[in-house]
Amino acid sequence: MDLAIVLVVSLLAIALHVALYLLFRRWMDRDLALSLAGDDAGKRCYMLDCLQRARRDGVRRRDLQAWLEHEAARYEPRA
């Protein structure tokens, strides 16, 4: 019985760490996109859309910064 308790608690702890890792990684990616947008509200929305598109298109995380920088350079404010 003691072994089962240790096993369950260990698995829950690992699951918690994985969930926190994924959540923090998502926050870091969002912060990266917003930092490239600056204070422009329109560009902030554009960069968040680009981040969603990057996730959908399967852009690798190591390539994400360069990809977002390229998309930020392509941004044209609406009149």
N, C-alpha and C positions, 0 to 999 in steps of 0.2 A: 504494500500500500504506500509506503514512504517513497518508493521508487516512482510510482505513478504520479504522486504529487510533485516530485522534483521534475519529472519529465513534462508535465502539463505547464508548470510555472516557467520552465526553461523555454518551451515552445512559445508561450505567450510573450515572454520577454524578447525573443528573437523576432516575432511578428511585430511587436511594438517598434523595435529598432528599424525594421525594414520600412514600416509605414512612415516613421519620422524621417528616415533618409529620403524617401520618395517625396514627401511633403516639402522638406527643405530644398531639395533639388528643384522642385517646381517653383518655389519662391525665388530661388537664385536666378532661374531663367527669366522669370517675370521682372525681377529687378534689373537684369541686364537689358531687357527690351526697353524698360522705362527709362533707364539711364541714357540710352541712345536717343531717346525722344526729347529729353530736356524738359522745358516748361511749356511747350506747345501742346495744348489739349488735343488738337486734331492729330498731331503726330503721335501722341500717346496712344490714341485709339488705333491708329494705323499700325503702330508697332505691336500692339497686343494682337491685332488681327494677323500680322505676319508671324507672330509666335505660334498662334493656333495653326496657321497654314504649315509652318515648319514641322510641328508635331504630326499633323495629318499626312504630310508628304514624306515623313520619315527621315528628316535631316538629322544626321548623327550629332550627338551632343558636343563632340570635339570640334565639329564644323559650325556649330550654331552661332558663335560670336561673329565669325566672318560672314556668315549668311545674313545675320541681322544687320551688320554694318553695311553690307551691300544694299539691303532693302531700305535702310535708313537714308542712304545716299540717293535712292530713287524716289524718295518722297517728294511730292509736289503739293504745296498747300492749295486748298480749294479757295476760289475767290468768292 
